């Protein structure tokens, strides 16, 4: 009898584990590209197999275009696309995991595809011949909620691995910085004969990307209501940092970085380590009180307790209000900050000076505007402006509206990077800035990314100053940011 009971218990545990494995696979694979953040947060709170089965049934019913019938056309088409993605786009990994597979599953078959299956020479719209790497450009006449879109996938390494890119020049083989500068001197150097100037418009491309990432209708109504309620105290303390980067047209791309105090979070142990959930609602209002941007996120935090969200804003002065609540312990917090978005000027300028504790090249799997991914780098800015002197201090910024030599098509730029003791004007470090440091082109800008050793500095407050000079136009612009060095 005991043996029978033991067998039943073991079988029950195995069935439960299989149910858990199935539901996890369903979330992580089957619906990973179509599930809303709120749905995912709710799904992760479910405990019993019955709750999970009911969730899956409800998930598909909400998307059924013909409710009340046996067939669910949306679900059937979704699984057909997964199978097709695995058949057509498998590379070193399953097709559904690739960039082409992701786009195909989300948006279906493009209306037209331009393919360049092998590296070779091609005549561009400018009349110049360029060496192209393998690429595909997918043309959608209309994506619901987005409109027409051209999406380019590039096999930069010529290994069969195609990456979605926002930069049309990525399909052109690069041999030197001079070659890159020459291509950037005329937009037609970037376009094949079948492409139009509109397809090279970075503003249009990044607007499409942001439209794809457009948040769904606000669900955290309780947090939204708290915008107009003053909290007596913050039991979920957090800090925010706002930076500005040049965006499409007159707009700026605004990374908003949050860092939570771990003492206010209800961490739980998971197979992936300690995790805490936080619901975040933010609203940006103009001087009249009109909402210019709303966002919400169901955030899963690890021990680092950082989160970042990108938005776009027109030039102007705004108030940012962020409300956060941990559903595990109901702790809530609120932070407000004034945000000023500059209007682009046709003269030498820079982005924010972003001091960071993480500054590394972005991995191939990380895409533009993912958490902390900016251009070609992963940059985690210092929300609280302090850093241990045992760790390198990352310095990142972008340089805009520089001039180029009419013959070489290259800029003539110099820069200085210095660290001063705050309040004393005493220079303590003069960091060499080389030509190579200023040679990274990305679309219409130069990228500066450098890690600085601060091990020789004593604890205290400092100012980091960056100055850049356009030698052709004889323009100089400077920017500074504070930092505290700690033991």
C-alpha positions as a Markdown table, in Angstrom:
| # | Residue | x | y | z |
|---|---|---|---|---|
| 1 | Unk | 0.0 | 0.0 | 0.0 |
| 2 | Unk | 2.8 | 2.4 | 0.9 |
| 3 | Unk | 4.6 | 1.6 | -2.4 |
| 4 | Unk | 1.3 | 2.3 | -4.3 |
| 5 | Unk | 0.9 | 5.7 | -2.5 |
| 6 | Unk | 4.5 | 6.5 | -3.2 |
| 7 | Unk | 4.0 | 5.7 | -6.9 |
| 8 | Unk | 0.9 | 7.9 | -7.1 |
| 9 | Unk | 2.8 | 10.8 | -5.3 |
| 10 | Unk | 5.7 | 10.5 | -7.8 |
| 11 | Unk | 3.3 | 10.4 | -10.8 |
| 12 | Unk | 1.5 | 13.5 | -9.4 |
| 13 | Unk | 4.8 | 15.4 | -9.1 |
| 14 | Unk | 5.8 | 14.4 | -12.6 |
| 15 | Unk | 2.5 | 15.5 | -14.0 |
| 16 | Unk | 2.7 | 18.9 | -12.2 |
| 17 | Unk | 6.2 | 19.4 | -13.4 |
| 18 | Unk | 5.1 | 18.6 | -17.0 |
| 19 | Unk | 2.3 | 21.1 | -16.6 |
| 20 | Unk | 4.7 | 23.8 | -15.4 |
| 21 | Unk | 7.2 | 23.0 | -18.2 |
| 22 | Unk | 4.4 | 23.2 | -20.8 |
| 23 | Unk | 3.1 | 26.5 | -19.5 |
| 24 | Unk | 6.6 | 28.0 | -19.3 |
| 25 | Unk | 7.3 | 26.9 | -22.9 |
| 26 | Unk | 4.0 | 28.3 | -24.0 |
| 27 | Unk | 4.9 | 31.7 | -22.5 |
| 28 | Unk | 8.6 | 31.7 | -23.6 |
| 29 | Unk | 8.1 | 30.3 | -27.1 |
| 30 | Unk | 4.5 | 30.0 | -28.4 |
| 31 | Unk | 3.2 | 33.5 | -27.6 |
| 32 | Unk | 6.4 | 35.4 | -26.6 |
| 33 | Unk | 5.9 | 37.9 | -29.5 |
| 34 | Unk | 2.2 | 38.5 | -29.1 |
| 35 | Unk | 1.5 | 38.4 | -25.4 |
| 36 | Unk | 0.9 | 41.8 | -23.7 |
| 37 | Unk | 3.1 | 42.8 | -20.8 |
| 38 | Unk | 0.1 | 42.9 | -18.4 |
| 39 | Unk | -1.0 | 39.4 | -19.6 |
| 40 | Unk | 2.5 | 38.1 | -19.0 |
| 41 | Unk | 2.7 | 39.6 | -15.5 |
| 42 | Unk | -0.7 | 38.0 | -14.7 |
| 43 | Unk | 0.4 | 34.6 | -16.1 |
| 44 | Unk | 3.5 | 34.5 | -13.9 |
| 45 | Unk | 1.3 | 34.8 | -10.8 |
| 46 | Unk | -0.8 | 31.7 | -11.7 |
| 47 | Unk | -0.2 | 28.6 | -9.5 |
| 48 | Unk | -2.5 | 25.7 | -10.4 |
| 49 | Unk | -2.8 | 23.8 | -13.7 |
| 50 | Unk | -6.5 | 24.7 | -13.8 |
| 51 | Unk | -5.7 | 28.4 | -13.6 |
| 52 | Unk | -3.1 | 28.1 | -16.3 |
| 53 | Unk | -5.4 | 26.1 | -18.6 |
| 54 | Unk | -8.1 | 28.7 | -18.2 |
| 55 | Unk | -5.6 | 31.5 | -18.9 |
| 56 | Unk | -4.5 | 29.9 | -22.2 |
| 57 | Unk | -8.1 | 29.4 | -23.3 |
| 58 | Unk | -9.0 | 33.0 | -22.4 |
| 59 | Unk | -5.9 | 34.2 | -24.2 |
| 60 | Unk | -6.9 | 32.8 | -27.5 |
| 61 | Unk | -10.6 | 33.6 | -27.0 |
| 62 | Unk | -9.8 | 37.3 | -26.7 |
| 63 | Unk | -8.1 | 37.2 | -30.1 |
| 64 | Unk | -10.7 | 35.0 | -31.9 |
| 65 | Unk | -12.0 | 37.0 | -34.9 |
| 66 | Unk | -15.1 | 34.6 | -35.1 |
| 67 | Unk | -16.1 | 33.9 | -31.5 |
| 68 | Unk | -18.8 | 31.3 | -31.0 |
| 69 | Unk | -17.4 | 29.1 | -33.8 |
| 70 | Unk | -15.2 | 26.0 | -33.5 |
| 71 | Unk | -12.3 | 27.4 | -35.4 |
| 72 | Unk | -10.0 | 30.1 | -34.0 |
| 73 | Unk | -8.4 | 31.6 | -37.2 |
| 74 | Unk | -6.0 | 33.9 | -35.2 |
| 75 | Unk | -4.5 | 31.0 | -33.3 |
| 76 | Unk | -4.3 | 28.7 | -36.4 |
| 77 | Unk | -2.6 | 31.4 | -38.4 |
| 78 | Unk | -0.2 | 32.1 | -35.5 |
| 79 | Unk | 1.0 | 28.5 | -35.3 |
| 80 | Unk | 1.2 | 28.3 | -39.1 |
| 81 | Unk | 3.6 | 31.3 | -39.1 |
| 82 | Unk | 5.7 | 29.7 | -36.4 |
| 83 | Unk | 6.0 | 26.5 | -38.5 |
| 84 | Unk | 6.8 | 28.6 | -41.6 |
| 85 | Unk | 9.4 | 30.6 | -39.7 |
| 86 | Unk | 11.2 | 27.4 | -38.6 |
| 87 | Unk | 11.1 | 26.1 | -42.2 |
| 88 | Unk | 12.4 | 29.3 | -43.9 |
| 89 | Unk | 14.5 | 31.2 | -41.4 |
| 90 | Unk | 16.4 | 28.6 | -39.3 |
| 91 | Unk | 20.0 | 29.7 | -39.0 |
| 92 | Unk | 22.3 | 28.6 | -36.2 |
| 93 | Unk | 19.1 | 28.7 | -34.1 |
| 94 | Unk | 15.4 | 27.9 | -34.7 |
| 95 | Unk | 13.7 | 30.1 | -37.2 |
| 96 | Unk | 11.2 | 31.5 | -34.7 |
| 97 | Unk | 14.1 | 32.9 | -32.6 |
| 98 | Unk | 15.7 | 34.8 | -35.5 |
| 99 | Unk | 15.0 | 38.4 | -36.4 |
| 100 | Unk | 13.3 | 37.4 | -39.7 |
| 101 | Unk | 11.3 | 34.8 | -37.8 |
| 102 | Unk | 10.1 | 37.3 | -35.2 |
| 103 | Unk | 8.9 | 39.8 | -37.8 |
| 104 | Unk | 7.3 | 37.1 | -39.9 |
| 105 | Unk | 5.4 | 35.7 | -36.9 |
| 106 | Unk | 4.2 | 39.2 | -35.8 |
| 107 | Unk | 3.3 | 40.7 | -39.2 |
| 108 | Unk | 3.1 | 37.9 | -41.6 |
| 109 | Unk | 4.3 | 37.7 | -45.2 |
| 110 | Unk | 5.7 | 41.0 | -46.6 |
| 111 | Unk | 4.1 | 42.3 | -49.8 |
| 112 | Unk | 7.5 | 42.4 | -51.5 |
| 113 | Unk | 11.0 | 41.2 | -50.7 |
| 114 | Unk | 14.3 | 42.4 | -52.3 |
| 115 | Unk | 17.0 | 39.8 | -51.8 |
| 116 | Unk | 20.8 | 39.9 | -52.3 |
| 117 | Unk | 21.8 | 36.3 | -51.6 |
| 118 | Unk | 25.5 | 36.6 | -51.9 |
| 119 | Unk | 28.2 | 39.3 | -51.5 |
| 120 | Unk | 29.1 | 41.2 | -54.6 |
| 121 | Unk | 29.3 | 44.5 | -56.4 |
| 122 | Unk | 26.2 | 46.5 | -57.2 |
| 123 | Unk | 25.4 | 49.8 | -58.7 |
| 124 | Unk | 23.9 | 52.3 | -56.3 |
| 125 | Unk | 21.5 | 55.2 | -57.1 |
| 126 | Unk | 24.5 | 57.5 | -57.0 |
| 127 | Unk | 26.0 | 55.6 | -59.9 |
| 128 | Unk | 28.9 | 54.3 | -57.8 |
| 129 | Unk | 29.6 | 50.6 | -57.4 |
| 130 | Unk | 29.7 | 49.2 | -53.9 |
| 131 | Unk | 30.3 | 45.8 | -52.4 |
| 132 | Unk | 27.1 | 44.6 | -50.7 |
| 133 | Unk | 26.8 | 41.9 | -48.0 |
| 134 | Unk | 23.8 | 39.5 | -48.2 |
| 135 | Unk | 20.6 | 41.3 | -47.2 |
| 136 | Unk | 16.8 | 41.2 | -47.5 |
| 137 | Unk | 14.5 | 44.2 | -47.5 |
| 138 | Unk | 10.9 | 43.4 | -46.6 |
| 139 | Unk | 8.3 | 45.9 | -47.8 |
| 140 | Unk | 4.9 | 46.0 | -46.0 |
| 141 | Unk | 2.3 | 48.3 | -47.7 |
| 142 | Unk | 0.4 | 48.6 | -44.4 |
| 143 | Unk | 1.0 | 47.2 | -40.9 |
| 144 | Unk | -2.1 | 47.8 | -38.8 |
| 145 | Unk | -1.5 | 50.7 | -36.4 |
| 146 | Unk | 1.9 | 51.5 | -38.1 |
| 147 | Unk | 1.3 | 52.0 | -41.8 |
| 148 | Unk | 3.8 | 51.3 | -44.6 |
| 149 | Unk | 7.2 | 50.0 | -43.5 |
| 150 | Unk | 10.5 | 48.8 | -45.0 |
| 151 | Unk | 12.5 | 46.4 | -42.8 |
| 152 | Unk | 16.1 | 45.5 | -43.7 |
| 153 | Unk | 17.9 | 42.3 | -42.5 |
| 154 | Unk | 21.6 | 42.2 | -43.0 |
| 155 | Unk | 24.1 | 39.3 | -42.9 |
| 156 | Unk | 27.0 | 41.4 | -41.7 |
| 157 | Unk | 29.3 | 38.5 | -41.0 |
| 158 | Unk | 28.3 | 36.6 | -44.2 |
| 159 | Unk | 27.6 | 33.5 | -42.1 |
| 160 | Unk | 23.9 | 33.2 | -42.8 |
| 161 | Unk | 22.9 | 35.2 | -39.7 |
| 162 | Unk | 20.5 | 38.0 | -40.7 |
| 163 | Unk | 19.9 | 40.9 | -38.2 |
| 164 | Unk | 17.2 | 43.5 | -38.4 |
| 165 | Unk | 18.9 | 46.9 | -38.8 |
| 166 | Unk | 17.7 | 50.5 | -38.7 |
| 167 | Unk | 20.8 | 51.7 | -40.6 |
| 168 | Unk | 20.5 | 51.3 | -44.4 |
| 169 | Unk | 24.3 | 51.5 | -44.7 |
| 170 | Unk | 24.8 | 48.2 | -42.9 |
| 171 | Unk | 24.2 | 46.3 | -46.1 |
| 172 | Unk | 27.4 | 47.8 | -47.6 |
| 173 | Unk | 30.7 | 46.1 | -46.8 |
| 174 | Unk | 33.0 | 48.4 | -44.8 |
| 175 | Unk | 36.7 | 48.5 | -45.5 |
| 176 | Unk | 37.8 | 51.8 | -43.8 |
| 177 | Unk | 36.5 | 54.9 | -42.1 |
| 178 | Unk | 37.2 | 56.8 | -45.3 |
| 179 | Unk | 34.8 | 54.5 | -47.2 |
| 180 | Unk | 32.1 | 55.0 | -44.5 |
| 181 | Unk | 32.5 | 58.8 | -44.7 |
| 182 | Unk | 32.3 | 58.7 | -48.5 |
| 183 | Unk | 29.0 | 56.7 | -48.3 |
| 184 | Unk | 27.5 | 59.1 | -45.8 |
| 185 | Unk | 28.4 | 62.1 | -47.9 |
| 186 | Unk | 25.6 | 61.3 | -50.3 |
| 187 | Unk | 22.4 | 59.4 | -49.3 |
| 188 | Unk | 22.2 | 57.8 | -52.8 |
| 189 | Unk | 25.5 | 56.0 | -52.0 |
| 190 | Unk | 23.4 | 53.9 | -49.6 |
| 191 | Unk | 20.6 | 53.0 | -51.9 |
| 192 | Unk | 20.3 | 50.2 | -54.4 |
| 193 | Unk | 18.5 | 51.0 | -57.7 |
| 194 | Unk | 15.2 | 49.5 | -56.3 |
| 195 | Unk | 15.3 | 51.7 | -53.2 |
| 196 | Unk | 13.9 | 55.2 | -52.8 |
| 197 | Unk | 15.3 | 58.1 | -50.8 |
| 198 | Unk | 12.5 | 57.6 | -48.3 |
| 199 | Unk | 13.8 | 54.2 | -47.4 |
| 200 | Unk | 17.1 | 55.7 | -46.2 |
| 201 | Unk | 15.3 | 58.3 | -44.0 |
| 202 | Unk | 16.4 | 57.3 | -40.5 |
| 203 | Unk | 13.7 | 59.5 | -39.0 |
| 204 | Unk | 11.1 | 57.4 | -40.7 |
| 205 | Unk | 12.8 | 54.1 | -39.8 |
| 206 | Unk | 13.1 | 54.9 | -36.1 |
| 207 | Unk | 9.6 | 56.3 | -36.0 |
| 208 | Unk | 8.4 | 52.9 | -37.4 |
| 209 | Unk | 10.4 | 51.1 | -34.7 |
| 210 | Unk | 8.9 | 53.2 | -32.0 |
| 211 | Unk | 5.4 | 52.7 | -33.4 |
| 212 | Unk | 6.0 | 48.9 | -33.3 |
| 213 | Unk | 6.9 | 49.3 | -29.6 |
| 214 | Unk | 3.9 | 51.6 | -28.9 |
| 215 | Unk | 2.5 | 50.7 | -25.5 |
| 216 | Unk | -1.0 | 49.3 | -25.3 |
| 217 | Unk | -3.9 | 51.1 | -23.6 |
| 218 | Unk | -3.1 | 52.0 | -20.1 |
| 219 | Unk | -4.1 | 49.1 | -17.7 |
| 220 | Unk | -2.6 | 50.3 | -14.4 |
| 221 | Unk | -5.6 | 52.6 | -13.6 |
| 222 | Unk | -4.8 | 52.6 | -9.9 |
| 223 | Unk | -1.3 | 54.0 | -10.6 |
| 224 | Unk | -2.6 | 56.5 | -13.1 |
| 225 | Unk | -5.0 | 57.8 | -10.4 |
| 226 | Unk | -2.1 | 58.3 | -8.0 |
| 227 | Unk | -0.5 | 61.0 | -10.3 |
| 228 | Unk | -2.9 | 63.5 | -8.8 |
| 229 | Unk | -2.5 | 62.1 | -5.2 |
| 230 | Unk | 0.4 | 63.1 | -3.0 |
| 231 | Unk | 2.0 | 60.2 | -1.2 |
| 232 | Unk | 2.6 | 61.0 | 2.5 |
| 233 | Unk | 5.9 | 59.0 | 2.2 |
| 234 | Unk | 7.6 | 56.7 | -0.3 |
| 235 | Unk | 7.7 | 53.2 | 0.9 |
| 236 | Unk | 9.2 | 52.1 | -2.4 |
| 237 | Unk | 12.1 | 54.5 | -2.9 |
| 238 | Unk | 13.5 | 54.9 | -6.4 |
| 239 | Unk | 15.5 | 57.4 | -8.4 |
| 240 | Unk | 15.2 | 58.4 | -12.0 |
| 241 | Unk | 17.6 | 59.8 | -14.6 |
| 242 | Unk | 16.6 | 61.4 | -17.9 |
| 243 | Unk | 18.9 | 61.8 | -20.9 |
| 244 | Unk | 18.4 | 63.2 | -24.4 |
| 245 | Unk | 19.6 | 61.9 | -27.7 |
| 246 | Unk | 19.0 | 63.3 | -31.2 |
| 247 | Unk | 15.9 | 61.6 | -32.6 |
| 248 | Unk | 13.8 | 61.8 | -35.8 |
| 249 | Unk | 13.2 | 65.4 | -37.1 |
| 250 | Unk | 13.1 | 67.8 | -34.2 |
| 251 | Unk | 12.3 | 65.1 | -31.7 |
| 252 | Unk | 14.6 | 63.7 | -29.1 |
| 253 | Unk | 14.9 | 60.1 | -28.0 |
| 254 | Unk | 14.7 | 60.2 | -24.2 |
| 255 | Unk | 16.0 | 57.3 | -22.1 |
| 256 | Unk | 14.4 | 57.2 | -18.7 |
| 257 | Unk | 16.4 | 55.1 | -16.3 |
| 258 | Unk | 15.0 | 53.9 | -12.9 |
| 259 | Unk | 16.9 | 52.5 | -10.0 |
| 260 | Unk | 14.9 | 51.0 | -7.1 |
| 261 | Unk | 16.0 | 50.6 | -3.5 |
| 262 | Unk | 16.1 | 46.9 | -3.0 |
| 263 | Unk | 14.9 | 47.2 | 0.6 |
| 264 | Unk | 11.5 | 48.3 | -0.6 |
| 265 | Unk | 11.0 | 45.3 | -3.0 |
| 266 | Unk | 9.5 | 41.9 | -2.3 |
| 267 | Unk | 12.0 | 39.6 | -3.8 |
| 268 | Unk | 11.2 | 35.9 | -4.4 |
| 269 | Unk | 13.5 | 33.1 | -5.2 |
| 270 | Unk | 13.1 | 31.6 | -8.7 |
| 271 | Unk | 15.1 | 29.1 | -10.8 |
| 272 | Unk | 16.7 | 32.2 | -12.5 |
| 273 | Unk | 17.7 | 33.7 | -9.1 |
| 274 | Unk | 16.1 | 36.4 | -7.0 |
| 275 | Unk | 13.3 | 38.4 | -8.8 |
| 276 | Unk | 10.9 | 41.2 | -7.9 |
| 277 | Unk | 8.0 | 42.5 | -9.8 |
| 278 | Unk | 7.2 | 46.3 | -10.1 |
| 279 | Unk | 4.3 | 48.0 | -12.0 |
| 280 | Unk | 5.4 | 51.3 | -13.4 |
| 281 | Unk | 3.3 | 54.1 | -14.8 |
| 282 | Unk | 4.7 | 57.3 | -16.2 |
| 283 | Unk | 3.2 | 60.5 | -17.7 |
| 284 | Unk | 4.9 | 63.5 | -19.3 |
| 285 | Unk | 2.9 | 66.7 | -19.2 |
| 286 | Unk | 3.6 | 70.0 | -20.9 |
| 287 | Unk | 3.3 | 73.4 | -19.2 |
| 288 | Unk | -0.5 | 73.5 | -19.7 |
| 289 | Unk | -0.9 | 70.1 | -18.0 |
| 290 | Unk | -1.7 | 68.2 | -21.2 |
| 291 | Unk | -0.2 | 64.7 | -21.4 |
| 292 | Unk | 2.5 | 64.5 | -24.1 |
| 293 | Unk | 3.4 | 60.9 | -23.5 |
| 294 | Unk | 2.1 | 58.0 | -21.2 |
| 295 | Unk | 3.8 | 54.7 | -20.6 |
| 296 | Unk | 3.4 | 51.7 | -18.4 |
| 297 | Unk | 5.5 | 48.6 | -17.8 |
| 298 | Unk | 5.3 | 45.4 | -15.8 |
| 299 | Unk | 8.9 | 45.1 | -14.8 |
| 300 | Unk | 10.8 | 42.0 | -13.6 |
| 301 | Unk | 13.9 | 43.1 | -11.6 |
| 302 | Unk | 17.0 | 41.2 | -10.5 |
| 303 | Unk | 19.5 | 42.2 | -7.9 |
| 304 | Unk | 20.6 | 45.1 | -10.1 |
| 305 | Unk | 17.2 | 46.8 | -9.7 |
| 306 | Unk | 17.6 | 48.9 | -12.8 |
| 307 | Unk | 15.0 | 49.5 | -15.5 |
| 308 | Unk | 15.0 | 51.7 | -18.6 |
| 309 | Unk | 12.3 | 53.0 | -20.9 |
| 310 | Unk | 12.8 | 55.0 | -24.2 |
| 311 | Unk | 10.3 | 57.6 | -25.3 |
| 312 | Unk | 10.3 | 60.4 | -27.8 |
| 313 | Unk | 9.4 | 64.1 | -27.2 |
| 314 | Unk | 9.2 | 67.3 | -29.1 |
| 315 | Unk | 11.3 | 70.3 | -28.0 |
| 316 | Unk | 9.9 | 72.0 | -24.9 |
| 317 | Unk | 9.7 | 71.9 | -21.1 |
| 318 | Unk | 7.9 | 69.1 | -19.4 |
| 319 | Unk | 7.1 | 67.5 | -16.1 |
| 320 | Unk | 7.7 | 63.8 | -15.8 |
| 321 | Unk | 5.8 | 61.9 | -13.1 |
| 322 | Unk | 6.6 | 58.2 | -12.4 |
| 323 | Unk | 4.6 | 56.0 | -10.1 |
| 324 | Unk | 5.8 | 52.5 | -9.1 |
| 325 | Unk | 4.2 | 49.8 | -7.0 |
| 326 | Unk | 5.4 | 46.4 | -6.0 |
| 327 | Unk | 2.3 | 44.1 | -6.3 |
| 328 | Unk | 4.1 | 41.6 | -3.9 |
| 329 | Unk | 4.0 | 43.9 | -0.9 |
| 330 | Unk | 1.9 | 46.9 | -2.2 |
| 331 | Unk | 4.8 | 49.3 | -1.5 |
| 332 | Unk | 4.5 | 52.4 | -3.8 |
| 333 | Unk | 6.6 | 55.3 | -4.6 |
| 334 | Unk | 6.4 | 58.5 | -6.7 |
| 335 | Unk | 9.1 | 60.7 | -8.3 |
| 336 | Unk | 8.7 | 63.9 | -10.3 |
| 337 | Unk | 11.3 | 65.7 | -12.5 |
| 338 | Unk | 11.4 | 68.6 | -14.9 |
| 339 | Unk | 12.6 | 67.6 | -18.4 |
| 340 | Unk | 13.9 | 70.1 | -20.9 |
| 341 | Unk | 14.1 | 69.0 | -24.5 |
| 342 | Unk | 16.4 | 71.2 | -26.7 |
| 343 | Unk | 15.5 | 72.2 | -30.2 |
| 344 | Unk | 18.2 | 70.9 | -32.7 |
| 345 | Unk | 20.4 | 73.7 | -34.0 |
| 346 | Unk | 22.4 | 73.5 | -37.3 |
| 347 | Unk | 25.6 | 73.8 | -35.4 |
| 348 | Unk | 28.0 | 71.5 | -33.4 |
| 349 | Unk | 26.1 | 69.9 | -30.5 |
| 350 | Unk | 26.1 | 66.8 | -28.3 |
| 351 | Unk | 23.7 | 64.5 | -26.5 |
| 352 | Unk | 23.7 | 64.3 | -22.7 |
| 353 | Unk | 27.0 | 63.3 | -21.1 |
| 354 | Unk | 26.2 | 59.8 | -19.8 |
| 355 | Unk | 28.4 | 58.6 | -17.1 |
| 356 | Unk | 27.9 | 54.9 | -16.6 |
| 357 | Unk | 28.9 | 51.8 | -14.7 |
| 358 | Unk | 28.4 | 49.6 | -17.7 |
| 359 | Unk | 29.8 | 50.6 | -21.1 |
| 360 | Unk | 30.5 | 47.8 | -23.5 |
| 361 | Unk | 29.8 | 47.1 | -27.2 |
| 362 | Unk | 26.2 | 45.8 | -27.7 |
| 363 | Unk | 25.9 | 42.1 | -28.3 |
| 364 | Unk | 24.6 | 41.0 | -31.7 |
| 365 | Unk | 21.4 | 39.8 | -30.1 |
| 366 | Unk | 20.8 | 43.2 | -28.5 |
| 367 | Unk | 18.9 | 45.7 | -30.6 |
| 368 | Unk | 18.6 | 49.5 | -30.6 |
| 369 | Unk | 16.4 | 50.8 | -27.8 |
| 370 | Unk | 16.5 | 47.6 | -25.8 |
| 371 | Unk | 17.2 | 48.3 | -22.2 |
| 372 | Unk | 20.4 | 50.2 | -22.0 |
| 373 | Unk | 21.3 | 49.7 | -25.8 |
| 374 | Unk | 22.1 | 52.9 | -27.5 |
| 375 | Unk | 23.5 | 52.9 | -31.1 |
| 376 | Unk | 26.2 | 50.3 | -30.9 |
| 377 | Unk | 26.8 | 50.3 | -27.2 |
| 378 | Unk | 25.2 | 49.0 | -24.0 |
| 379 | Unk | 25.2 | 52.0 | -21.7 |
| 380 | Unk | 23.8 | 51.8 | -18.1 |
| 381 | Unk | 23.9 | 55.4 | -16.9 |
| 382 | Unk | 24.6 | 56.3 | -13.2 |
| 383 | Unk | 21.1 | 57.1 | -11.9 |
| 384 | Unk | 22.7 | 57.9 | -8.5 |
| 385 | Unk | 25.9 | 59.7 | -9.6 |
| 386 | Unk | 28.4 | 57.7 | -7.7 |
| 387 | Unk | 30.8 | 55.0 | -8.6 |
| 388 | Unk | 33.4 | 52.9 | -6.8 |
| 389 | Unk | 36.9 | 53.9 | -7.6 |
| 390 | Unk | 37.7 | 50.2 | -8.1 |
| 391 | Unk | 35.5 | 50.1 | -11.1 |
| 392 | Unk | 36.0 | 52.0 | -14.4 |
| 393 | Unk | 33.9 | 55.0 | -15.1 |
| 394 | Unk | 32.2 | 54.8 | -18.5 |
| 395 | Unk | 31.8 | 58.1 | -20.5 |
| 396 | Unk | 29.4 | 58.1 | -23.4 |
| 397 | Unk | 27.9 | 60.8 | -25.7 |
| 398 | Unk | 27.0 | 61.5 | -29.3 |
| 399 | Unk | 28.2 | 64.4 | -31.4 |
| 400 | Unk | 25.9 | 66.0 | -34.0 |
| 401 | Unk | 26.0 | 68.5 | -36.8 |
| 402 | Unk | 29.8 | 68.4 | -37.4 |
| 403 | Unk | 31.1 | 69.4 | -40.8 |
| 404 | Unk | 33.1 | 67.3 | -43.2 |
| 405 | Unk | 36.0 | 68.1 | -45.6 |
| 406 | Unk | 34.6 | 68.4 | -49.2 |
| 407 | Unk | 37.5 | 66.3 | -50.5 |
| 408 | Unk | 38.0 | 63.5 | -48.0 |
| 409 | Unk | 34.3 | 63.6 | -46.8 |
| 410 | Unk | 35.7 | 63.2 | -43.2 |
| 411 | Unk | 35.2 | 65.4 | -40.1 |
| 412 | Unk | 38.2 | 67.1 | -38.5 |
| 413 | Unk | 37.3 | 66.8 | -34.8 |
| 414 | Unk | 39.3 | 67.1 | -31.6 |
| 415 | Unk | 38.2 | 66.7 | -28.0 |
| 416 | Unk | 39.3 | 66.8 | -24.4 |
| 417 | Unk | 38.1 | 64.8 | -21.5 |
| 418 | Unk | 39.1 | 66.1 | -18.1 |
| 419 | Unk | 38.1 | 65.4 | -14.4 |
| 420 | Unk | 38.1 | 68.2 | -11.9 |
| 421 | Unk | 37.8 | 68.3 | -8.1 |
| 422 | Unk | 34.3 | 69.8 | -7.5 |
| 423 | Unk | 34.4 | 73.3 | -5.9 |
| 424 | Unk | 38.2 | 73.7 | -6.4 |
| 425 | Unk | 38.7 | 73.9 | -10.2 |
| 426 | Unk | 41.6 | 71.6 | -9.8 |
| 427 | Unk | 42.2 | 69.2 | -12.7 |
| 428 | Unk | 43.0 | 65.8 | -11.4 |
| 429 | Unk | 42.8 | 63.7 | -14.6 |
| 430 | Unk | 43.3 | 64.6 | -18.3 |
| 431 | Unk | 42.2 | 61.6 | -20.3 |
| 432 | Unk | 43.8 | 61.4 | -23.8 |
| 433 | Unk | 41.2 | 61.5 | -26.6 |
| 434 | Unk | 42.6 | 59.9 | -29.8 |
| 435 | Unk | 41.5 | 60.2 | -33.4 |
| 436 | Unk | 40.3 | 56.6 | -33.1 |
| 437 | Unk | 38.1 | 57.5 | -30.1 |
| 438 | Unk | 36.3 | 60.0 | -32.4 |
| 439 | Unk | 36.1 | 57.8 | -35.5 |
| 440 | Unk | 32.9 | 55.7 | -34.8 |
| 441 | Unk | 30.2 | 56.9 | -37.3 |
| 442 | Unk | 26.6 | 55.9 | -36.7 |
| 443 | Unk | 24.1 | 57.2 | -39.2 |
| 444 | Unk | 24.3 | 61.0 | -38.9 |
| 445 | Unk | 26.4 | 61.2 | -35.7 |
| 446 | Unk | 29.8 | 60.4 | -34.1 |
| 447 | Unk | 29.9 | 58.2 | -31.0 |
| 448 | Unk | 32.3 | 58.7 | -28.2 |
| 449 | Unk | 32.6 | 55.8 | -25.7 |
| 450 | Unk | 35.5 | 55.5 | -23.3 |
| 451 | Unk | 36.2 | 53.9 | -19.9 |
| 452 | Unk | 38.3 | 55.9 | -17.5 |
| 453 | Unk | 40.2 | 54.4 | -14.5 |
| 454 | Unk | 39.6 | 56.4 | -11.3 |
| 455 | Unk | 41.5 | 54.1 | -8.9 |
| 456 | Unk | 44.0 | 56.9 | -8.1 |
| 457 | Unk | 41.3 | 59.4 | -7.1 |
| 458 | Unk | 40.5 | 59.9 | -3.4 |
| 459 | Unk | 36.8 | 59.7 | -2.3 |
| 460 | Unk | 34.8 | 62.8 | -3.0 |
| 461 | Unk | 32.9 | 64.9 | -5.5 |
| 462 | Unk | 34.2 | 65.6 | -9.0 |
| 463 | Unk | 33.1 | 67.1 | -12.3 |
| 464 | Unk | 33.7 | 65.3 | -15.7 |
| 465 | Unk | 34.0 | 67.8 | -18.5 |
| 466 | Unk | 34.0 | 66.9 | -22.2 |
| 467 | Unk | 34.8 | 69.5 | -24.9 |
| 468 | Unk | 34.7 | 68.9 | -28.6 |
| 469 | Unk | 36.0 | 71.2 | -31.4 |
| 470 | Unk | 35.0 | 71.2 | -35.1 |
| 471 | Unk | 38.3 | 72.4 | -36.7 |
| 472 | Unk | 36.7 | 73.1 | -40.1 |
| 473 | Unk | 34.0 | 75.4 | -38.8 |
| 474 | Unk | 36.0 | 76.5 | -35.7 |
| 475 | Unk | 33.2 | 75.7 | -33.4 |
| 476 | Unk | 33.6 | 74.3 | -29.8 |
| 477 | Unk | 31.0 | 73.0 | -27.5 |
| 478 | Unk | 31.4 | 71.6 | -23.9 |
| 479 | Unk | 29.3 | 69.6 | -21.5 |
| 480 | Unk | 29.9 | 68.4 | -17.9 |
| 481 | Unk | 28.4 | 66.0 | -15.4 |
| 482 | Unk | 29.0 | 65.4 | -11.6 |
| 483 | Unk | 30.2 | 62.2 | -10.1 |
| 484 | Unk | 31.0 | 61.0 | -6.6 |
| 485 | Unk | 33.9 | 58.6 | -6.2 |
| 486 | Unk | 33.4 | 56.2 | -3.3 |
| 487 | Unk | 35.8 | 53.6 | -1.7 |
